[in-house]
Amino acid sequence: MKIPEFLNLCAVYYTIQLVRCGLISFIVSAIIFLLRKTLFKHTVFLKGALWCLLIPVLFVGKMKFFYENKIGFTLFTRWTHLFTDHTWMSWLYLWAAFSYGVFLFYRRRQLKKTTGNLEKRKIGDQFIYITPLPVTPFSTGLLKPKIIVPEILLKEYSQKELQEILLHEKKHIRLGHLWFFFLFDILRALLWPNPLLISGTKFLREDMEEICDLETIKHSGINPYAYGQLLLKSMKILQGASENFNIYAAFAGEKEYRNIHRRMTAIARYRPYKRRGAITLSIALLCAIGTIAWIKNISYERYQEDSAIFAYGYDGENITFYDDNESFHQMITYDDKFVYVEREAFETYISEKYPGAGDIYIVFGGFYKLPGFGAMGYSCFYEPGFKKDTVKIPYENPMGRRMETLIKML
């Protein structure tokens, strides 16, 4: 197998799986959107935990459901044939995913570059970075997270108020929200045809904000009403600092009003609780991990050994016969270099069933990546006239051992 053929195999193999994941993600995204607006509408932590349902989606591509279930086979086989028959479509899908991923990475890179030269200042036991722009405080970075605070808030806030705002951002970091956003970006890039994931970014951030609001109230000891007033104060200050600041500016539109109304309603419903956020998150992640383990259990492995043995005849122009009788397993065995054929039993079977068969070829062993895709096998020519009871026929790996190992590792 040449390099271009190998690359095409990789492109089709991964695209088939990603398209299946994308189609399943439609269903999962719709379920999340529905539940967060209905059953879990007023349960902040459970609503946020719903997003963990998307984690197992990236592992469904090799489920046996797509091959061994009538519904799965009917719905998804067409996509498999489409990308197998038109390799360029696989490359187009992967190029779009790569381009979108580069775009998301570029935005993150630009943000890191923008915040890299900001003034660093220590407030209490926390280092923060000061920006002259009138933006809401936010945290960024994965391995070395930073908290960015607009300079205007340092002038207008008391030390106590500032500590409460910083606690909100520290909650984002401690609860792993920055990593969630990063993983969600990866999901959006790989499953880019699903538009629900694009709109889901906004909803994910809303849910994470509500979780941090409640966690901040709990651990700061601030009254929910006072905390709500603090948020409104920051919006008012930032609006006054820039006429162009229009995130929540004075309820500038119906959409902004609904966003603030929803967030303030969640704050107003606050009731004291014990470790609800950490417990809910832990349970959600354990359920996601358990689901992934279950999916792996009902999925194909990286490759499946093919134990089939069959023979066919060729007269120089046409295939004269094809036979995969189970009895061949008693007549034919093989190792890494040779095929061993029980001469009398094999020749008697062929001569009686297929007289005048022409040249006889034996195909055996190998493996396949998925049923009907990525199949690799071995073959040899059987020449009648041997005298020994067991015929020993050498054969070669058509793709080479290194390439075979590489394909198996995909």
N, C-alpha and C positions, 0 to 999 in steps of 0.2 A: 504494500500500500504506500503510495506516494504522499508527500506532505499535503498537497492541495486536497486530496481525497480525505485524508485524516481530518483536516480543518473543516471540511464540509460535513463530515460525520459529527464532529463536535457541535457545529452550529445547529444542525438539525436535531441532535439529541437533546441539547439544552433548550432549544426553542419549543420543542414539543412539550417539555415539562413546564416551562414558564407560561405557555399559553393555557395549559390546563390549570395552573395555579391562578392565573389571571381570571379565568372564567369562574373558578370556585370563589375567588375573592369578591366577585360581584355579589354572590349570594351572602357571604359572610358580612360584607360591608352593609348591605341592605338590612340584615338582621341587627347589626350594631346601631344603625341609624334609627331603626324602628323602636328598639328597646330603650334607647336613651331618650326618646321622645315620649314614650308611653310608660311601660312598667317600671323603669329605673329613673324616671324623670326627676324625682325628688330624693333620690339616694345617690349622693355625690360620689362616694367611694366605689359603689358597685357600678355606677355609670362609667367612671374612669377605668375600672377593671375590665370592662367590655372590650377595650381595645386589644387586650391580650389574645382575643380570639383570632386576630390576624397573624399572630406569630406562627401557628402550625400550618398556615396556608402555604408557606414556601416549601413544605415538605410533602405535598400531596401529589407531586408530578408522576411518581412511579407506583401509585396505588394499583392493586390488582383489580379494583373496581372498574377501571377503564378498559379492561380486557375480559374479565371473567363475569361481569354483571351485564345483563342484557341492556339495561338502561344506560349504563356508563359506556358500553360499547357503541350503542346507537348514537349517543349524543357527541361523543368525542373522537370516534374513529375518523370522521371526515377531516378533522383538523390534523390528525397524524398523517394521513395521506397527502394533504395539501402541502405541508412543509417538507415531506419526504420527496414528493414529485417536483416541487419547485424550490430548490435550494436557495435561490436568490431571496425568497420571502423570509427564510430563516435569517439570512444575513441582514435583511432590512429591519427585522424585529430587533435583532441584537444591536444594530447600529443606532436605532432610535433609543433603546435602553441605555446604551453607552453615552450617547449625546445628552440625554436628559440627566444622567448621573453626573456627567462633567459639568453641566449647568448648575446643578444643585451644589456640587463641590465648589465650583467657582464662587457662588454666593457666600458659602461658608468661609472660603478663603479670603474674600474681600472683607467680610465682617471681621475676621481675625486680623487682617492687615490694618483695618480702620481703628480697631481697639488696641493695636500693639503699641502705639505711641502716646496713649492717654496718660495723664498724670495719675500717679498712684498715691493713695492716701490711706491712712489707717484710722478707722472709726471703731473705738473700743478694741476688741480683739480681732476685728475683721479688716482685711485690706480690700479697698474698693478702687475703682478706676473712674475718673471724672471726665465726663464729656460735656462740651459747651452746647450740644444740641438738645433741644427740648423734647426728649423722648422718654417714654416710660422706663423705669428701672428694669433691667433685664440681666440674665446670666447667660454666659456663653462659654464654649470650650468643653472638651471631654476629659482629657487627662489632667489638664490644669485649668479648671473653670475659673472664670472671672465674673465679678458682679460690676455692672456698669450703672452709674448713677448720674443723672443730669446735674450740672452745677447749680441750677436754679433751685433744686430741692434742698441742697445743702444750706442755702441761704434762708429758705422759708420754713424749713422743718426744725423742730426742737430735736435734741439728742434722743429723747425717748421715741418720738415719732419716726426718726430715721432708723433706729434700731428695729422697730416693728416692720418697716419696709424691707430692711436687710434680711430679717428673719424669713420673710416671704420668699426671697430669692434663694436663701440658703436651703429652704425646704425643697425647692425645685432641684437643687444639686443633690441633696441627701437622698431624696426619693428616686433619683435616677432619671428624672424627666428629660435631661439633656441627652441621655443615651436613647431614651424612647424616641425623641424627635429625630435623632440620627438614624436609628433603625427604620423609622417610618419613611425617611427619605430614601433609604435603600429599597424598601418595599415599593415605593412610588416609582422608582426608576426601573426596577425589574418588571413590574406589572403595570407599565405605563398605559396600556390601552384602557384600564379601568378608571373612568373619570370620577368615580365615587371616592377614590383615594386622594384625588386632588382637593376636592371639597372637604374631605375628611380631615385634612391638616388643620383647618380652622376649628373644627369641632373638637379635635384632640387637644389643641391648645386651650380651648375654653374649659374643657373638663379638667385639665391639669391645673389651670388657674383656680378653679373652684376648690379643688383638693388642697392646694396650698393656702387658700384663704382660710379654710377651716383649721388646718394644721397650725397656721400662724396665730389664730385666735386662741387655740387650745394652749400652745406653749408660751405665748406672750402674756396670757392672762388678761388681755384687753377685752373690754366689753364689745360684743358684736356691733352694737350701734355706733360706738366710737370708732371701730375699725372701718365700718362703712363710711363714716364721715371722713376718715383719713384718706380713703381712696378717692372720694369725691373732691377733697381738697387738692390732691395731687393732680387730678384732671383739670381743675380750675386753674392751678398755677401754671401748668404746662400750656394750657390754651392761651393764657395771658402772655406767656413768653414768646409765642409765635402764632401769628394769624394763620399760618399754613398747617399748624398742628391740628389734625382733624381726625384723630383716632376715636376719641370719645367727646370731642369738643361740644360742650353745652347741649348734648343730645341733638347734634346737628341734623340727624335724620331719623326716620322710623327704625332703620336697622340698628343704629347706634343706641337708640333708646331701648330697644328690645334686649340688646346685649347687656347693657348696664342693669336693666330691670331684672333680668335673669340672675345675674351675679349677686345683686343686692338681695334678691329674694332668698337665694341660697344662704347668704350670710345671716339674714333675719331668722331663718329656720334653725340656726345653730343650736345644738344641745350638747352639753358636756359628754364626752365619751372617753374610753380607755383604749389607746393604741389601735383604733379602728383602721386607720390608714395603712399602717405597716402590716397588720394581719390580713386585711383585704388584698393588698398587693402580693403578699407571700402566697396566699391561697390561689390567687389568679395565676401567678407564675408557675406554681406547682401543677395547676390544672393544665396550663399550656404545655409544660414539659411532659406531663402524663399523656396528653393528646398526641404530642409528637412521637412518643414512644409507641403508642397504639398505632399511629399511622405507619411508622417504620415496620411494625410487626405485620401489617397487612399490605406491605409494598414489596416490590421486587428488589433483590439485592443489586449491587453495582453491576453484576453480570451473573448469568445462570449457565452452568455447564450444560452442554447439549449432548445427551447420551444417545441420540438417534444414530442408527446405522442403516444406510440404504444403498441399493445398487441400481445402476441404469445401463442401458445398452445404447450404442451409437454406431450406425452403419456408414458413417461418412457424410451423411446429409441430414438424417433425422434421428430423434430419440426413439429407439425401438421398444423400450420398456422402462418402467420405473417401479421399483418394489421396495417397500420399507417393512417387510415382514419381520415380526418379532423374533422369528427363528434365526435371523442373522446374528443375534447376540450370542447364540450358542456356537455359531460357525466362525465368527470373526472377533478377534480381540486386537488391542494395539497398545503401544507404549509411546514414549517420546520420539522414537526414531523409526519403529517398524510396525507394520500391520501383519497379523498372523491369521491365516485363513486355513480352515480345515478343508483341504482340497476335495476329498471325495464327496463330502456332504454338500459343499457349495456348488461344485460342478454338476452333481446329479440334480440338485434343485433347479439350477438355471437351465440345463439341457431339457429337462422334462417340462418345465413351465414356459420357457422362452426359447424354443429351437430357432436357430438362425438369428440370434440376438445381435450379432456383430461384436464390436469391441465392448468390453465390460469394464465399468468403472465403479469403484467403491468409495462412498462418501461417509465420513464418520466424525464423531467428536466435535470439538470446538466449543463455542459458547455464543450467547446472544445477549445484547444489552437489555432489550425489551422485546416481547413477543413480536416477531415479524420485522424487527429493526436491529441493525448492527450485528447481524449473524455472521460468524466467522467459523469455517469448518475446514477439514482436511480431506484430501482425496488421493487415490492412487489407481493405477491401471492394473487390472488383473489379466495376465496373459496365460491362457490354458497351456497344458502340456508339461506341467511340473510333475516330477516323479515322487517327491517327498509327500508324506501324509500332511504335514503342516507347511504351508507356503509362507515364506518370510519375505515381505515386500517393503523396501525402504520408502520413506516419504519425507517431504520437506514442508516446513511451515510456510505457507504462501505469503505471509506478511512479515515474517521474522519475529523472533522471540521478544525483542525489545518493543517493537510496535504493538505486539499482542499484549504485553504487560501494561503498556501505556494506555491502550484502549480499555483494558479491564479496570484501570484506576479511575477512569472518568466518572 
